[in-house]
Amino acid sequence: MDRLFRRQLCVALVALTGCFFLPAQSIGAPEKGLKKVRYHETARSVSYAASYVAVAKGFFAQEGLDVDLQTTLGSDKVMAALLSGNADVALTGPEFPIYIWHGKSPVKVKIICSLVAKDPMLLVRRGQSENGFKWSDLKQKRVLGWRQGSTPTMFLNAALRNNGLDPGADVKVDDNVGVAARYGAFIANVAEYGIFFEPDASRLQREGQGKIVASIGEEVGAVDFTLFSVTDEFLKKHPDIVQAWVNGIYRAQRWIKSSSKDQIADVLAPYFPGIAREDLLSSIERHLDKKLWNENPVVGPEFLRKFEDILIAGKSLQPNQYMKYEDLVDRRFADKAVETVR
């Protein structure tokens, strides 16, 4: 595990100066007196709606923050930006904070709050066949996965194991296609199946390129899939900013819970230029129906053990490397947000 992480992190650090960013995004002119926060997300996804809502609806500004949003494609690159001081807040899967704690980096990372309640990835079958789907259909098939060792790939592998399939022997999971190239690669017939975030899954289905056949999150169950992290040094120096961040996210989560899918789509649309509104609406509806969005920012202790079990089953963690919850998660800020934000 440590060797895999070191290799991923080294590649990311080397590439950091030239990696692909989507443009920084902020709705409206920043107000004077706000504290600048450099925030890097791992992909642009409807699953991360609360972070976009917090910016667009002014919830971060209400808490005194001016957020500079960068989309850095890949959790390895996001975490590299955090460790190197080029980002203040990182949105990744929980695997990287765990890897860092078990690695040799002198800089450690704390999870401060949760965004996505379960894996939002959808399994898409190429073509528009109306035939029913069984997980056994994947035997000896190629599935377009995510980066090796990433949360999406590990959750996919867990879903395969839950359905009696060996990810190595029974199914070929292709984890070598870059994030930015995945959509085009799937259309170009690199695999019979693939896992996709929304709105890409809905777009593939609408364009006749694929058919959504399963939800990875429903197969694996509730495990916090995407979380916000900061370095331990940032946490010590800027607890006020961390609290403001978590408050802003919780305000956005509360707004989403009380809003219609059309209202949510109106706010998200500027973050997804070129995406058809019907794809955005179907993505939002799916997230609401499957309860993929967290309704509050608290990361509970039960998540850690279940996620570590997935890491161990995937041989990314050793059985003797279970962590203490309080070493990885600082939930003071989420608890206070839930108690005080109205």
C-alpha positions as CSV (number, residue, x, y, z in Angstrom):
1,M,0.0,0.0,0.0
2,D,2.7,2.5,1.0
3,R,4.6,1.8,-2.3
4,L,1.5,2.3,-4.4
5,F,0.7,5.5,-2.6
6,R,4.2,6.9,-2.9
7,R,4.2,6.2,-6.6
8,Q,0.9,7.9,-7.1
9,L,1.9,10.9,-5.0
10,C,5.2,11.3,-6.7
11,V,3.6,11.3,-10.1
12,A,1.1,13.8,-8.9
13,L,3.7,16.2,-7.4
14,V,5.7,16.1,-10.6
15,A,2.7,16.8,-12.6
16,L,1.2,19.4,-10.3
17,T,2.6,22.4,-12.1
18,G,1.2,21.3,-15.5
19,C,-1.8,19.3,-14.6
20,F,-5.2,20.1,-16.1
21,F,-7.4,22.4,-14.1
22,L,-10.9,23.5,-14.9
23,P,-11.1,27.3,-14.5
24,A,-11.5,28.6,-11.0
25,Q,-15.2,29.3,-10.4
26,S,-16.9,31.7,-8.2
27,I,-20.4,33.2,-8.8
28,G,-20.4,37.0,-8.4
29,A,-17.7,39.4,-7.3
30,P,-16.0,38.6,-4.0
31,E,-16.9,40.9,-1.1
32,K,-14.2,42.8,0.7
33,G,-13.0,41.4,4.0
34,L,-13.6,37.7,3.1
35,K,-10.9,35.2,3.8
36,K,-9.6,33.5,0.6
37,V,-9.8,29.7,0.6
38,R,-8.2,27.6,-2.2
39,Y,-10.4,24.6,-2.7
40,H,-9.6,21.7,-5.0
41,E,-12.1,19.0,-6.0
42,T,-11.2,15.7,-7.7
43,A,-13.8,15.9,-10.5
44,R,-16.8,18.0,-11.6
45,S,-19.8,16.0,-10.5
46,V,-23.4,16.5,-9.5
47,S,-22.5,14.4,-6.4
48,Y,-20.6,17.5,-5.1
49,A,-23.7,19.7,-5.4
50,A,-23.5,21.1,-1.9
51,S,-20.1,22.6,-2.5
52,Y,-21.4,24.4,-5.6
53,V,-24.5,25.5,-3.8
54,A,-22.4,26.9,-0.9
55,V,-20.6,29.1,-3.4
56,A,-23.5,30.1,-5.7
57,K,-26.0,30.8,-2.9
58,G,-23.5,32.8,-0.9
59,F,-23.4,30.4,2.1
60,F,-19.5,30.5,2.2
61,A,-19.6,34.3,1.8
62,Q,-22.1,34.4,4.7
63,E,-19.5,32.6,6.8
64,G,-16.7,35.1,5.7
65,L,-15.1,33.0,3.0
66,D,-14.1,33.7,-0.6
67,V,-13.7,30.3,-2.2
68,D,-11.4,29.7,-5.2
69,L,-12.7,26.4,-6.7
70,Q,-10.3,24.4,-8.8
71,T,-11.2,21.1,-10.5
72,T,-8.0,19.0,-10.4
73,L,-8.7,15.7,-12.1
74,G,-7.7,12.9,-9.8
75,S,-7.6,12.5,-6.0
76,D,-3.8,12.0,-6.2
77,K,-3.3,15.4,-7.7
78,V,-5.8,17.0,-5.3
79,M,-3.9,15.5,-2.3
80,A,-0.6,16.5,-3.8
81,A,-1.8,20.1,-4.0
82,L,-3.0,19.9,-0.4
83,L,0.3,18.5,0.9
84,S,2.4,20.9,-1.1
85,G,0.5,23.9,0.2
86,N,-1.2,24.8,-3.1
87,A,-4.6,24.0,-1.7
88,D,-6.3,24.7,1.7
89,V,-9.2,22.3,1.5
90,A,-9.3,19.1,-0.5
91,L,-12.2,17.0,-1.6
92,T,-11.3,13.3,-2.2
93,G,-12.2,9.8,-1.3
94,P,-11.2,8.7,2.2
95,E,-8.4,6.5,0.9
96,F,-5.8,9.2,0.6
97,P,-6.1,10.6,4.2
98,I,-5.7,7.0,5.3
99,Y,-2.7,6.3,3.0
100,I,-1.0,9.5,4.2
101,W,-1.4,8.5,7.9
102,H,0.2,5.2,7.2
103,G,2.8,6.7,4.9
104,K,6.0,8.6,5.6
105,S,4.8,12.1,4.8
106,P,5.6,14.5,7.7
107,V,2.4,16.3,6.9
108,K,-0.8,14.5,8.0
109,V,-4.4,15.1,7.0
110,K,-7.6,15.4,8.9
111,I,-11.1,14.7,7.6
112,I,-13.4,17.6,8.7
113,C,-16.7,16.7,7.2
114,S,-18.6,14.6,4.7
115,L,-20.3,15.4,1.4
116,V,-21.4,12.2,-0.3
117,A,-23.1,9.5,1.7
118,K,-22.5,6.5,-0.5
119,D,-20.8,5.7,-3.8
120,P,-22.6,7.7,-6.5
121,M,-21.0,5.8,-9.4
122,L,-23.4,4.2,-11.9
123,L,-22.6,1.1,-13.9
124,V,-23.3,1.7,-17.6
125,R,-23.5,-1.0,-20.2
126,R,-22.5,0.1,-23.7
127,G,-25.3,0.3,-26.2
128,Q,-29.0,0.5,-25.7
129,S,-30.0,-3.2,-25.1
130,E,-33.1,-3.5,-23.0
131,N,-32.0,-6.9,-21.8
132,G,-32.1,-7.3,-18.0
133,F,-28.9,-7.1,-16.1
134,K,-27.2,-9.6,-13.7
135,W,-23.9,-9.1,-12.1
136,S,-22.8,-12.4,-13.6
137,D,-23.1,-10.7,-17.0
138,L,-19.7,-9.0,-16.2
139,K,-17.8,-12.3,-16.1
140,Q,-14.9,-12.2,-18.6
141,K,-16.0,-8.6,-19.6
142,R,-13.9,-5.4,-19.6
143,V,-15.1,-2.7,-17.2
144,L,-13.8,0.9,-17.5
145,G,-12.9,1.7,-13.9
146,W,-11.1,4.6,-12.2
147,R,-7.5,5.1,-11.2
148,Q,-5.8,2.1,-9.4
149,G,-6.2,2.3,-5.7
150,S,-8.9,5.0,-5.9
151,T,-12.2,4.9,-4.0
152,P,-14.4,4.3,-7.2
153,T,-12.3,1.3,-8.2
154,M,-12.2,-0.2,-4.7
155,F,-16.0,0.2,-4.4
156,L,-16.5,-1.3,-7.8
157,N,-14.3,-4.3,-6.7
158,A,-16.3,-4.6,-3.5
159,A,-19.6,-4.7,-5.5
160,L,-18.1,-7.4,-7.7
161,R,-17.0,-9.5,-4.7
162,N,-20.4,-9.0,-3.1
163,N,-21.9,-10.6,-6.2
164,G,-19.5,-13.6,-6.3
165,L,-17.0,-12.2,-8.8
166,D,-13.3,-12.0,-8.5
167,P,-12.1,-8.5,-9.7
168,G,-8.8,-9.9,-10.9
169,A,-9.8,-13.3,-12.3
170,D,-13.4,-12.9,-13.5
171,V,-13.5,-9.3,-14.6
172,K,-11.0,-7.1,-16.3
173,V,-11.2,-3.6,-14.6
174,D,-9.4,-1.1,-16.8
175,D,-7.9,1.5,-14.5
176,N,-5.4,3.1,-16.9
177,V,-7.6,5.6,-18.7
178,G,-7.2,9.2,-17.5
179,V,-10.2,11.0,-15.9
180,A,-10.6,13.5,-18.7
181,A,-10.5,10.8,-21.4
182,R,-12.9,8.3,-19.9
183,Y,-16.1,9.5,-21.6
184,G,-14.6,9.5,-25.0
185,A,-12.8,6.2,-24.4
186,F,-16.1,4.5,-23.5
187,I,-17.8,5.7,-26.6
188,A,-14.7,4.5,-28.6
189,N,-15.5,1.0,-27.4
190,V,-12.6,0.4,-24.9
191,A,-14.9,-1.6,-22.6
192,E,-18.3,-3.3,-22.5
193,Y,-19.1,-1.6,-19.2
194,G,-18.0,1.4,-17.3
195,I,-18.6,3.3,-14.0
196,F,-19.5,7.0,-14.3
197,F,-20.4,9.9,-12.2
198,E,-23.5,12.0,-13.0
199,P,-24.2,13.8,-15.2
200,D,-22.0,11.7,-17.5
201,A,-24.1,8.5,-16.9
202,S,-27.4,10.2,-17.8
203,R,-25.7,11.9,-20.9
204,L,-24.4,8.5,-22.2
205,Q,-27.9,7.0,-21.8
206,R,-29.7,10.0,-23.5
207,E,-27.2,10.0,-26.4
208,G,-27.8,6.2,-27.0
209,Q,-24.2,5.4,-26.0
210,G,-25.0,3.3,-22.9
211,K,-27.6,2.0,-20.5
212,I,-27.5,2.5,-16.7
213,V,-27.8,-0.9,-15.3
214,A,-26.8,-0.7,-11.6
215,S,-25.8,1.6,-8.7
216,I,-22.5,0.8,-7.0
217,G,-23.6,2.6,-3.9
218,E,-26.7,0.4,-3.6
219,E,-24.5,-2.7,-3.8
220,V,-21.9,-1.6,-1.3
221,G,-24.2,0.3,1.1
222,A,-23.7,3.5,3.1
223,V,-20.1,4.4,3.4
224,D,-19.0,8.1,3.2
225,F,-17.6,8.3,-0.3
226,T,-16.2,11.8,-0.6
227,L,-15.0,14.0,2.2
228,F,-13.3,17.3,2.9
229,S,-9.8,17.3,4.3
230,V,-7.2,19.8,5.5
231,T,-3.7,19.4,6.8
232,D,-3.1,19.2,10.5
233,E,-1.0,22.4,10.3
234,F,-3.9,24.3,8.6
235,L,-6.3,23.0,11.2
236,K,-4.1,24.3,14.0
237,K,-3.6,27.7,12.4
238,H,-7.0,28.3,11.0
239,P,-9.8,26.6,13.1
240,D,-12.0,29.6,12.4
241,I,-11.8,29.0,8.6
242,V,-12.4,25.3,9.1
243,Q,-15.5,26.0,11.1
244,A,-16.7,28.5,8.6
245,W,-16.2,26.0,5.8
246,V,-18.2,23.3,7.5
247,N,-20.9,25.8,8.4
248,G,-21.2,26.8,4.7
249,I,-21.4,23.2,3.6
250,Y,-24.2,22.4,6.2
251,R,-26.1,25.5,5.1
252,A,-25.9,24.1,1.5
253,Q,-27.0,20.7,2.6
254,R,-30.0,22.1,4.4
255,W,-30.9,24.2,1.3
256,I,-30.7,21.1,-1.0
257,K,-33.0,19.1,1.4
258,S,-35.7,21.8,1.3
259,S,-35.5,22.6,-2.5
260,S,-37.0,21.1,-5.6
261,K,-34.9,19.4,-8.3
262,D,-35.7,22.4,-10.6
263,Q,-34.3,24.8,-8.0
264,I,-31.2,22.7,-7.5
265,A,-30.7,22.5,-11.3
266,D,-30.9,26.3,-11.6
267,V,-28.0,26.6,-9.2
268,L,-25.9,23.8,-10.6
269,A,-26.4,24.7,-14.3
270,P,-23.5,27.2,-14.5
271,Y,-21.1,24.5,-13.2
272,F,-22.0,22.1,-16.0
273,P,-21.9,24.1,-19.2
274,G,-22.8,22.1,-22.2
275,I,-24.8,19.6,-20.2
276,A,-28.5,19.3,-21.2
277,R,-30.9,20.3,-18.6
278,E,-32.7,17.0,-18.8
279,D,-29.5,15.2,-18.0
280,L,-28.9,17.5,-15.0
281,L,-32.5,16.9,-13.8
282,S,-32.3,13.2,-14.1
283,S,-28.9,13.2,-12.2
284,I,-30.4,15.3,-9.4
285,E,-33.5,13.1,-9.2
286,R,-31.3,10.0,-9.0
287,H,-29.2,11.5,-6.2
288,L,-32.4,12.4,-4.2
289,D,-34.0,9.0,-4.8
290,K,-31.0,7.0,-3.8
291,K,-30.1,9.3,-0.9
292,L,-26.6,9.8,-2.2
293,W,-26.1,13.3,-0.7
294,N,-25.4,13.6,3.0
295,E,-28.0,15.7,4.8
296,N,-25.4,16.9,7.4
297,P,-21.6,17.1,7.5
298,V,-20.9,14.6,10.4
299,V,-18.6,11.7,9.7
300,G,-19.4,8.9,12.1
301,P,-17.0,6.3,13.4
302,E,-18.9,3.4,11.7
303,F,-17.8,4.7,8.3
304,L,-14.1,4.2,9.0
305,R,-14.2,0.5,9.9
306,K,-16.4,-0.4,6.9
307,F,-14.1,1.5,4.5
308,E,-11.0,0.0,6.0
309,D,-12.6,-3.5,5.5
310,I,-13.0,-2.6,1.8
311,L,-9.3,-1.5,1.7
312,I,-8.1,-4.7,3.3
313,A,-10.2,-6.9,1.0
314,G,-8.7,-5.0,-1.9
315,K,-5.2,-5.5,-0.5
316,S,-4.6,-1.7,-0.2
317,L,-4.3,-1.9,3.5
318,Q,-2.9,-4.6,5.9
319,P,-5.2,-6.2,8.5
320,N,-3.0,-4.7,11.3
321,Q,-3.4,-1.1,10.0
322,Y,-6.8,-0.3,11.4
323,M,-6.8,3.4,12.5
324,K,-8.3,5.1,15.5
325,Y,-11.3,7.2,14.4
326,E,-10.1,10.3,16.2
327,D,-6.7,10.1,14.5
328,L,-8.3,10.5,11.1
329,V,-11.5,12.5,11.7
330,D,-12.0,15.8,13.6
331,R,-15.7,16.0,14.0
332,R,-15.8,19.0,16.4
333,F,-16.6,21.4,13.5
334,A,-19.4,19.3,12.0
335,D,-21.0,18.7,15.5
336,K,-20.9,22.5,16.1
337,A,-22.4,23.3,12.7
338,V,-25.3,20.9,13.3
339,E,-25.8,22.4,16.7
340,T,-25.6,26.1,15.7
341,V,-26.5,26.6,12.1
342,R,-30.2,27.4,11.5
